[in-house]
Amino acid sequence: MNYNFNLLNNTKKTSAYINRLLINFPNKERVLIDSIEKNLYILVELIFSYNINTNQRIKEKYLKDIIVKLSMLDYYMNVSYEKKIISKKQYTSSSNFIVEIRKITYGILRNQKSD
């Protein structure tokens, strides 16, 4: 099973889903919208950086950075829910996407350490 492909594929799906939600955000939440969008792009960038590098220590650092960005994305979605910008169902769905990516990332990290 190719975990790197799953990681990138799930991140793209999550990004597409969250971008569809961002269309309905009010303009007064521009900072939140920009933070979420920036975070999504950085996530994809980190995955590509992880795939390109050959040094194990650097790869591990990128995986940890991915986990941090996922946590921030989850936080931003939680703020959106608390501000009643998104529904509970939308928050749950986006959180499930994020949890799935996090599981894959931790799996890759575990495999890296055992190698």
Sequence and secondary structure as in RCSB ss.txt:
>XXXX:A:sequence
MNYNFNLLNNTKKTSAYINRLLINFPNKERVLIDSIEKNLYILVELIFSYNINTNQRIKEKYLKDIIVKLSMLDY
YMNVSYEKKIISKKQYTSSSNFIVEIRKITYGILRNQKSD
>XXXX:A:secstr
  HHHHHHHHHHHHHHHHHHHHTTS GGGHHHHHHHHHHHHHHHHHHHHHHH   HHHHHHHHHHHHHHHHHHHH
HHHHHHHTTSS HHHHHHHHHHHHHHHHHHHHHHHHHHH 
